[in-house]
Amino acid sequence: MFRTRLISGIILVAIALAVIIPGNEVLLISTCIISLIGLFEFYRVLGIEKANLGIIGYIFTILYYLQLEFDFLKKAHNTALFIIFMIVLLIFYVISYPKFNSEKAFGAFFGFFYVAVMLSFIYLTRQMPHGEYLVWLIFLCSWGCDTCAYCVGKLFGKHKMTPVLSPHKSVEGGIGGVVGAIILTFIYLMVLQSRMHIRTLDVVLLSLSAGVGAVISMFGDLAASAIKRNYEIKDYGKIIPGHGGIMDRFDSVIITAPIIYYLATFVLERI
């Protein structure tokens, strides 16, 4: 199992490099595809992956990413797309009643925002000034935190973080994950400091931002686990050998991406 996870992890990193480095349309389309797969996995948990509610979610996911590229609604009216999506969902909910209960209708909107919109911040971060460097902070404070937390937890973990929800996660591992993410980010940014033309203070602030992202990433991971437990499933999918589905591998990235985007924006505005 470990070998399978390792090989899959290496392949994932290679794919990430291949789509994030060029950025622009390559990353936009790739993120849209990942969002659609993740949304399909989430909708499958709700039982609406092939129903009208699910299809509407896929359509608006594509429209959302087209909006990011072509800005046909103008940025000032981005929320109009979300409102239209909600109205369309409610119309189909009423037309289909009582085929779907309110939980599925609400879940259709939640899934769209939770998966498609949140993941889009990978692309949005890449499009920022210095985005070719900053985008990797998302992965340093999600996957990096996860790896460091696993190692520290294995060596020193004694106190359970969430005994019922995730009995294998420890407080010591969580602390190790956050500290590890901060250190990894600090080293990464110090190496690139001259290229990014930022001060040491900005390196420190961005590293602390990664620490905040790491804390949030653990809640993203646990939230995804809570959803799986509510619906009594082990994994969201099997598309990534040794890891599960897109939602299993990107559960922490989903919630970390917007955090890094906004914190990095705040720090860069000081430069």
ZAMIKOL-437159 format. One record per residue (C-alpha): residue number from 1; x, y, z. Coordinates in nm, 3 decimals. Example, Ala and Ser with C-alpha at 12.3 -4.5 7.8 and 13.67 -1.06 7.14 Angstrom:
REM ZAMIKOL-437159
- 1,1.230,-0.450,0.780 $
- 2,1.367,-0.106,0.714 $
END
This chain:
REM ZAMIKOL-437159
- 1,0.000,0.000,0.000 $
- 2,0.278,0.244,0.091 $
- 3,0.455,0.175,-0.239 $
- 4,0.134,0.235,-0.432 $
- 5,0.070,0.561,-0.245 $
- 6,0.428,0.673,-0.305 $
- 7,0.415,0.604,-0.679 $
- 8,0.076,0.776,-0.708 $
- 9,0.209,1.070,-0.508 $
- 10,0.508,1.110,-0.740 $
- 11,0.280,1.098,-1.044 $
- 12,0.051,1.360,-0.886 $
- 13,0.345,1.592,-0.825 $
- 14,0.460,1.545,-1.186 $
- 15,0.111,1.629,-1.315 $
- 16,0.094,1.932,-1.084 $
- 17,0.424,2.058,-1.222 $
- 18,0.308,1.999,-1.580 $
- 19,-0.010,2.207,-1.543 $
- 20,0.085,2.469,-1.283 $
- 21,0.416,2.583,-1.432 $
- 22,0.262,2.692,-1.767 $
- 23,-0.049,2.823,-1.589 $
- 24,-0.307,3.021,-1.790 $
- 25,-0.548,2.809,-1.999 $
- 26,-0.362,2.485,-1.924 $
- 27,-0.414,2.525,-1.550 $
- 28,-0.766,2.663,-1.592 $
- 29,-0.884,2.366,-1.797 $
- 30,-0.704,2.116,-1.572 $
- 31,-0.856,2.268,-1.257 $
- 32,-1.199,2.264,-1.419 $
- 33,-1.161,1.893,-1.506 $
- 34,-1.042,1.811,-1.153 $
- 35,-1.337,2.008,-1.013 $
- 36,-1.583,1.817,-1.232 $
- 37,-1.440,1.482,-1.121 $
- 38,-1.442,1.589,-0.757 $
- 39,-1.797,1.719,-0.790 $
- 40,-1.906,1.391,-0.948 $
- 41,-1.756,1.205,-0.651 $
- 42,-1.931,1.435,-0.404 $
- 43,-2.264,1.413,-0.586 $
- 44,-2.231,1.033,-0.596 $
- 45,-2.224,1.034,-0.216 $
- 46,-2.552,1.227,-0.223 $
- 47,-2.696,1.003,-0.495 $
- 48,-2.744,1.283,-0.750 $
- 49,-2.438,1.231,-0.972 $
- 50,-2.656,1.142,-1.275 $
- 51,-2.971,1.329,-1.179 $
- 52,-3.090,1.671,-1.299 $
- 53,-2.953,1.839,-0.987 $
- 54,-2.609,1.693,-1.053 $
- 55,-2.609,1.778,-1.423 $
- 56,-2.699,2.138,-1.338 $
- 57,-2.401,2.145,-1.102 $
- 58,-2.165,2.027,-1.378 $
- 59,-2.303,2.285,-1.622 $
- 60,-2.257,2.571,-1.377 $
- 61,-1.909,2.449,-1.288 $
- 62,-1.811,2.483,-1.654 $
- 63,-1.984,2.823,-1.673 $
- 64,-1.797,2.936,-1.361 $
- 65,-1.458,2.849,-1.513 $
- 66,-1.557,3.014,-1.841 $
- 67,-1.643,3.323,-1.636 $
- 68,-1.294,3.317,-1.484 $
- 69,-1.143,3.313,-1.832 $
- 70,-1.371,3.544,-2.029 $
- 71,-1.530,3.755,-1.751 $
- 72,-1.861,3.776,-1.942 $
- 73,-2.049,3.881,-1.627 $
- 74,-1.777,4.126,-1.520 $
- 75,-1.600,4.062,-1.190 $
- 76,-1.830,4.299,-1.002 $
- 77,-2.120,4.064,-1.075 $
- 78,-1.956,3.725,-1.012 $
- 79,-2.215,3.646,-0.747 $
- 80,-2.485,3.669,-1.014 $
- 81,-2.374,3.327,-1.140 $
- 82,-2.418,3.176,-0.793 $
- 83,-2.762,3.334,-0.757 $
- 84,-2.871,3.206,-1.099 $
- 85,-2.745,2.859,-1.008 $
- 86,-2.944,2.863,-0.684 $
- 87,-3.260,2.976,-0.864 $
- 88,-3.223,2.705,-1.132 $
- 89,-3.168,2.443,-0.862 $
- 90,-3.479,2.552,-0.675 $
- 91,-3.685,2.542,-0.995 $
- 92,-3.574,2.186,-1.073 $
- 93,-3.624,2.089,-0.709 $
- 94,-3.985,2.205,-0.730 $
- 95,-4.046,2.050,-1.073 $
- 96,-3.901,1.716,-0.960 $
- 97,-4.071,1.712,-0.619 $
- 98,-4.092,1.476,-0.434 $
- 99,-3.817,1.289,-0.623 $
- 100,-3.546,1.478,-0.433 $
- 101,-3.550,1.590,-0.072 $
- 102,-3.418,1.927,0.040 $
- 103,-3.088,1.773,0.158 $
- 104,-2.999,1.675,-0.200 $
- 105,-3.099,2.015,-0.338 $
- 106,-2.892,2.198,-0.077 $
- 107,-2.608,1.950,-0.129 $
- 108,-2.602,2.027,-0.502 $
- 109,-2.524,2.392,-0.430 $
- 110,-2.290,2.317,-0.142 $
- 111,-2.092,2.072,-0.357 $
- 112,-2.054,2.325,-0.637 $
- 113,-1.917,2.589,-0.400 $
- 114,-1.719,2.346,-0.183 $
- 115,-1.544,2.172,-0.472 $
- 116,-1.550,2.383,-0.789 $
- 117,-1.530,2.736,-0.647 $
- 118,-1.282,2.658,-0.369 $
- 119,-1.049,2.463,-0.600 $
- 120,-1.051,2.749,-0.852 $
- 121,-0.832,2.946,-0.610 $
- 122,-0.539,2.733,-0.726 $
- 123,-0.579,2.899,-1.065 $
- 124,-0.652,3.241,-0.913 $
- 125,-0.340,3.221,-0.695 $
- 126,-0.130,3.124,-0.999 $
- 127,-0.259,3.436,-1.178 $
- 128,-0.147,3.669,-0.897 $
- 129,0.174,3.873,-0.907 $
- 130,0.448,3.622,-0.819 $
- 131,0.179,3.358,-0.859 $
- 132,0.417,3.113,-1.025 $
- 133,0.590,3.091,-0.685 $
- 134,0.304,3.158,-0.444 $
- 135,0.077,2.884,-0.582 $
- 136,0.306,2.619,-0.437 $
- 137,0.235,2.749,-0.086 $
- 138,-0.108,2.588,-0.122 $
- 139,0.051,2.247,-0.153 $
- 140,0.326,2.311,0.099 $
- 141,0.071,2.389,0.370 $
- 142,-0.171,2.109,0.275 $
- 143,0.024,1.810,0.146 $
- 144,0.336,1.929,0.331 $
- 145,0.144,1.959,0.656 $
- 146,-0.013,1.618,0.599 $
- 147,0.325,1.452,0.543 $
- 148,0.493,1.620,0.842 $
- 149,0.194,1.545,1.066 $
- 150,0.207,1.178,0.966 $
- 151,0.579,1.148,1.043 $
- 152,0.567,1.335,1.374 $
- 153,0.249,1.155,1.475 $
- 154,0.408,0.815,1.410 $
- 155,0.712,0.905,1.618 $
- 156,0.565,1.109,1.903 $
- 157,0.185,1.092,1.882 $
- 158,0.016,1.019,2.216 $
- 159,-0.283,1.247,2.251 $
- 160,-0.573,1.189,2.011 $
- 161,-0.689,1.496,1.823 $
- 162,-1.038,1.372,1.731 $
- 163,-1.081,1.023,1.882 $
- 164,-1.422,0.959,1.725 $
- 165,-1.375,1.118,1.384 $
- 166,-1.011,1.027,1.312 $
- 167,-0.854,0.814,1.587 $
- 168,-0.514,0.793,1.415 $
- 169,-0.452,1.170,1.418 $
- 170,-0.270,1.307,1.720 $
- 171,-0.223,1.652,1.870 $
- 172,0.154,1.608,1.843 $
- 173,0.118,1.519,1.477 $
- 174,-0.098,1.824,1.417 $
- 175,0.157,2.055,1.578 $
- 176,0.435,1.887,1.381 $
- 177,0.239,1.934,1.060 $
- 178,0.189,2.307,1.117 $
- 179,0.551,2.368,1.223 $
- 180,0.672,2.156,0.932 $
- 181,0.463,2.354,0.684 $
- 182,0.601,2.683,0.820 $
- 183,0.961,2.561,0.798 $
- 184,0.918,2.416,0.447 $
- 185,0.759,2.739,0.326 $
- 186,1.029,2.953,0.489 $
- 187,1.308,2.752,0.323 $
- 188,1.125,2.758,-0.011 $
- 189,1.072,3.135,-0.002 $
- 190,1.425,3.213,0.118 $
- 191,1.559,3.028,-0.186 $
- 192,1.331,3.232,-0.415 $
- 193,1.348,3.563,-0.227 $
- 194,1.571,3.740,-0.479 $
- 195,1.359,3.622,-0.773 $
- 196,1.040,3.738,-0.608 $
- 197,1.196,4.070,-0.496 $
- 198,1.045,4.047,-0.150 $
- 199,1.187,4.135,0.191 $
- 200,1.275,3.889,0.466 $
- 201,0.980,4.026,0.663 $
- 202,0.752,3.926,0.375 $
- 203,0.907,3.579,0.374 $
- 204,0.826,3.549,0.744 $
- 205,0.469,3.674,0.697 $
- 206,0.406,3.438,0.405 $
- 207,0.553,3.149,0.606 $
- 208,0.319,3.230,0.895 $
- 209,0.036,3.248,0.641 $
- 210,0.130,2.895,0.538 $
- 211,0.106,2.801,0.906 $
- 212,-0.249,2.937,0.916 $
- 213,-0.323,2.747,0.597 $
- 214,-0.183,2.429,0.754 $
- 215,-0.416,2.460,1.052 $
- 216,-0.710,2.515,0.821 $
- 217,-0.601,2.225,0.599 $
- 218,-0.642,1.982,0.890 $
- 219,-1.001,2.095,0.935 $
- 220,-1.055,2.046,0.562 $
- 221,-0.924,1.692,0.590 $
- 222,-1.138,1.620,0.895 $
- 223,-1.448,1.777,0.739 $
- 224,-1.414,1.550,0.435 $
- 225,-1.375,1.254,0.672 $
- 226,-1.685,1.360,0.865 $
- 227,-1.890,1.366,0.544 $
- 228,-1.768,1.017,0.456 $
- 229,-1.859,0.889,0.801 $
- 230,-2.205,1.046,0.778 $
- 231,-2.267,0.855,0.456 $
- 232,-2.074,0.544,0.568 $
- 233,-1.821,0.529,0.285 $
- 234,-1.448,0.466,0.302 $
- 235,-1.332,0.672,0.004 $
- 236,-1.490,0.915,-0.239 $
- 237,-1.349,0.725,-0.536 $
- 238,-1.072,0.502,-0.670 $
- 239,-0.922,0.716,-0.945 $
- 240,-0.591,0.762,-0.758 $
- 241,-0.443,0.424,-0.652 $
- 242,-0.357,0.416,-0.283 $
- 243,-0.526,0.749,-0.216 $
- 244,-0.887,0.710,-0.329 $
- 245,-1.064,0.978,-0.528 $
- 246,-0.998,1.340,-0.612 $
- 247,-1.187,1.442,-0.298 $
- 248,-0.971,1.213,-0.084 $
- 249,-0.647,1.365,-0.213 $
- 250,-0.760,1.728,-0.248 $
- 251,-0.972,1.755,0.068 $
- 252,-0.716,1.976,0.241 $
- 253,-0.617,2.165,-0.076 $
- 254,-0.981,2.266,-0.130 $
- 255,-0.998,2.464,0.191 $
- 256,-0.636,2.584,0.187 $
- 257,-0.634,2.738,-0.162 $
- 258,-0.859,3.039,-0.083 $
- 259,-0.683,3.097,0.250 $
- 260,-0.343,3.126,0.081 $
- 261,-0.488,3.342,-0.196 $
- 262,-0.630,3.602,0.043 $
- 263,-0.343,3.597,0.294 $
- 264,-0.083,3.624,0.016 $
- 265,-0.281,3.910,-0.138 $
- 266,-0.278,4.089,0.197 $
- 267,0.099,4.043,0.238 $
- 268,0.181,4.143,-0.120 $
- 269,-0.023,4.460,-0.093 $
- 270,0.230,4.576,0.166 $
- 271,0.521,4.548,-0.078 $
END
